[in-house]
Amino acid sequence: MLKRVACAAVGGAVAVAAVPVTLSAIGFTGAGIAASSIAAKMMSAAAIANGGGVAAGSLVATLQSVGAAGLSASSNILLGFMGSAVGAWLGGSEKKPPPPPPDEPKTDDGDSSEDEDPS
């Protein structure tokens, strides 16, 4: 039980901490979209698809907002809850040992000629 609680705590913390790190790594930074990053390529594709601008509420706009300002408190709580649930689920899973091998069939014909020397 203690293992499951610890895994839940770690899962929640990792989920909340991973979002800003991941967004920054792909180019959604507090200062804007980093040049020559995955985020810049996403923004370019979104702008071309929308005739020159990025639509409000689109994936790129939302990720840029989160990258610049961070997640709201309610989003962090929800993300932490989901991370805790996944961590508890993974922490509670146990690897079951394989079943024992089946017994070898015994043949008792009374003929022990295999053990005798033919010479």
Secondary structure, 3 states (H helix, E strand, C coil): CHHHHHHHHHHHHHHHHHHHHHHHHHCEECCEECCCCHHHHHHHHHHHHCCCCCCCCCHHHHHHHHHHHCCCHHHHHHHHHHHHHHHHHHHHCCCCCCCCCCCCCCCCCCCCCCCCCCC
